[in-house]
């Protein structure tokens, strides 16, 4: 009986040690609603650190994307929106995420190639990030805390429109296409200010 108990404790201790190796505590992101939009930095799909202050003075459409989603064809309309209004000061910023149905399983390099080959994407694509949960990227924590309606993103291809001063002007659900008349009118009116 003593031997059985000893073996149990040894096995249990071994199991605890093995399962805890390499496990990190999740870092909970805390973001203040007062933090200016332009104070955030993001990494491009190529791993280059970029301050959002580089986009100051531009109208932005920020969108969480995925390559294997029913909304993936929106890349084409995002590219059209970008080509139509980039010369006037619009930037489209795409943030791939695997948070919704595991529909973005690719590496950053695979995502970049997919977007360029299949949709001719020339607007900035950033590294794959978390857009919800405890590991949410600080930018997305700020967006979901400050946009109306507030709250987590529900699916891929949700869009945020940011004005030239870094203020959120509008939030559009996934089913609103990038060339939707309301979204496009919002962009046009900001560009004409």
N, C-alpha and C positions, 0 to 999 in steps of 0.2 A: 504494500500500500504506500509506504514511504517512497519507494522507487518510482511508482506511478505518479505520485504527486511531484517529485523532483523532475521527472521527464516532462510533465505538463508545464511546470514553471520555466524550464529551459526552452521548450518549444514556444511557449507564449512570449518569452523575452526575445527570442530570435525573430518571431513574427513581428513584434513591435519595432525592433531595430530595422528589419528589412523594409517594412512598409513606410517607415518615417524617413528613410534615406532619400535625399533629394527633394523632399517636399518642402515648399516654401509657404509661409503664411501669405494669403492674398493681401495685397496692398489695397486698402480701401481709399478711393479717391475722394478727397474733400475739395469742393470748389465753392468759392464765394460768388454770389450773383453780382457783386460789385467789381470783380476782376475784369479789367478791360479785355475785350475780344483780341485786340492786337498784341496782348502780352503772351499769348500762347505760341508754342513752336510745335511743328509737326515734321515728320520725316517723309521725304518723297519715296516713291516706289523703288528708287535706286539707293535709298539709305542716306540721302543728303538732308541735313537739318535745315529747316526753313522756318523763319519767323513769319507769323501771319501779318506782321507789320509791313511786310513786303507788298501786301495787297491793299494797303491803305489807299483810299481814294477810288477804289474799284467797287462795283456791285458784284457780289458773290452769290453763286448758287452752290451750296454745300450739300452733297448727297452721299449716303452710304450705299455701296454697290455690292453686287455679287454676280459671278459668271454663270451660275447654274440656276437662275431664278426665272420665274415666268415674266418678271419685269425686266430681265436683262436686255431685251431689245430697246429699252429706253436709252441705252448708250447712244444709239443712232440719233435720237432726238436731242440728247444732251450735246452731242457734237454739232448738230444743226444750230441749236441755240447759241453755242459757243462761236461758231463760224459767223453767224448773223450779227452778233452784238459785241464780239471781242474788240473790234476796232473802236467801239464806242465806250469801252471800259468794263465789259463784263468778263468775269473769270468763273469758270466752273471748276470746282474742287471735288474730286472723287475720293472717297475713303472706303476701300474694300473691307468687308467684315464677314466673318463666318458665324455670326451670332444667330442667324435666323434660318433654321432648317439645314444648317451645315452646307449652305449653297455657295460658299467660297472657300473650297478646300485647297486651292492652289497656292504656290509660293508667290512672293512679290514679283519675281521674274516671269513666272507663268501668267500671272494676272496682267502684267504689262503687255506681254506678247499677245494674249487673247484679245485685249482691248484694241490694240493697234491692227492686228490682222483681220479681226472680224468686224470692227466698227470704225476703223480709221481714226481712232481717238488721238487728238493732239492736245487736249486740255490736261492740266496737271492731275496726275494720279498719285496718291500717297500710299504709304505702307499699310498693310492690313492691320486693323485695330479692333478693339472691343468698343462697341457703341452702346452697351448696356451692362448692367450687373456690377459686381464689386470691382472688376478690373477695367471699367469704362475709361476710355481715354479722357483726359481733362477737357479737351475741346468739346467732346460730346456731352460730358457732364454739364458744362456751361450752356451748351445749346439747349439741352432738354430742361434745364432749370430756368432758363430765361425766355424761351419761346412760348407763344400762346398757340394752342393749349400746352401747358407744361406737362411733363411726364415722359416716360420711356418711349423710345421708338418701337413701333409695333412690327415693322418688317423692312426688307431691303428697299432701297430707292425712295426713302423719305427725303424731302428736300427742305432746306432752310434758305431763305433769301436774306442776305445781309446788305445793308446800305453802305455808302462810301465812308461812313463814320464808325463802322463796326457795330451797328445796332441791328438786331433781328427785326425784320419787317414782316415776314410771313413764314408760315410753315405749311407744307403740302404733304399729304399722305402719299403712299406708294402708288395708288391708282390714278393719281393726277400726273398726266404725261408732261414732260418738260416743255412741249410746245402747246400746252393747254392755254387757251386764250387768257384766262385769269392770271396764270403764272407769267406768261409772256408780257402781259400788260403791266404787271407789277415791275418787272425788270425794265421795260421801256420807260415807265414813268420815273423810275429812279435815275436812269441814265440821262433823262431829259432835264433833271434838276440842276 
